[in-house]
Amino acid sequence: MTRSAKKGPYVDPRVMKKIEGKKPGTTGVIKTWARASQIAPEMIGFTFGVHNGKDHVEVFITEDMIGHRLGEFSLTRKFIKHGGKMQKDLEMKKKEAELSAAKAAKGSDAKK
């Protein structure tokens, strides 16, 4: 459910206080735990360290991000990969094919 238009967007006042009076390029990473805070136009150009539960993920704010939440860009779960032995075999075959292609390309360059 979205926030009421009457109330306006929720931007954490502590986050706004941290960027107040600073220039986007000169400021380093601004650490924050306010994942629910919406991205305001004043935040463009700043780099935020958004906490994901374990560490701070650096998020550079661009125009396309306005209206989204800070937490959307700092994922809390890390995807490793699916598969077991069969997936491992497929990856090994792919890697071997890339190596042979690279050797073939290197060999043809040496003949020139």
N, C-alpha and C positions, 0 to 999 in steps of 0.2 A: 504494500500500500504506500502510495507516495505521500509526501508531506503536503499539508494544506497550502494553497497558493496565498491565502490570507496571512499565514505566518512567515512566508518567505523562506529562502534557503538557509540551511543550518551550516554556518561556518564557525568553527570553534574560535572563541575570542582569544585564547592563548596563542593559537597559530597566527592569527592576524597581528597580534602584538609582537610576535617574533619577527615578522617581515616588515613591520611598520617603519618607514623612514630608511629602508635599506635598498640598495640597488641589486637587481637580479644577478648580474654577472660577477660581482665582487664577493658576495656572500657565499660561504661554503655550504655544506650539507646541514639542513635544519632538521634536527631530530624531533619526531613527534609520535605520540601514541594515539592520536585522534584519527582513527581510521574512518569514523562516521562523518567526518567533516567534509563538506562539499568543496569542490575546487572553484574558487572565485577568479574573476579576471585579473585581480591584483596579484595573483600568485604566478602568473606566466613568467617563465624564465628562471624561477627558483628551483633548487634541487632539494627535495624533502627526503629524509630518512624515515620511512614509514615502518613502524614496528609490525612484524608478522607473528609475534608470539615467541620468537627465538632470537631474531636479530633485526637490524634495521636495513630495509631494502631501499636503495637509492632510486628515487622517481623524479625525473626531470619533467616539469610541467610545460605543456604546449597548449596552443589554442583549442585543439580538438578535445582536450580533457575537461574543459569548463562544464560544470553541471554534474560531473561524475563525482564519486566519493574517492578519497585518498586510498582507502582499503582495497578498492578494485584493482589497483596496480601493484599491490604487495600481496602475493599469493601466500596462503597459510599452509598449503599442502604441497609437497614436492613429489612430482611424478617421476618414478625411476623408469620402469618399462615393464611390459608384459612379456610373457614367454619363458621358456625354460631351455631345455637342451636343443629342441628343434629351432628355436629362435637364434640360439648361439651358433648353430651350424650355418644358418642362412647368412648371418653377419660375417662369419669367417669366409664363406664363399664370395661374398660381395667384396670384402677387403682384399682377397687374393686377386680377384678380377681387376680391381683398381690398381694394385701393384704391378700386375702384368701389363696393363695398359700404359702405365707410367714408364715402365722399362722399355716398352716398344716405342713410345714417343721419344724417349731419351736416345735410344739406339738409332732412330731415323734422323735425329738432329746431329748425331756424331758423324754420320755418313756424308752429310752435306758439306 
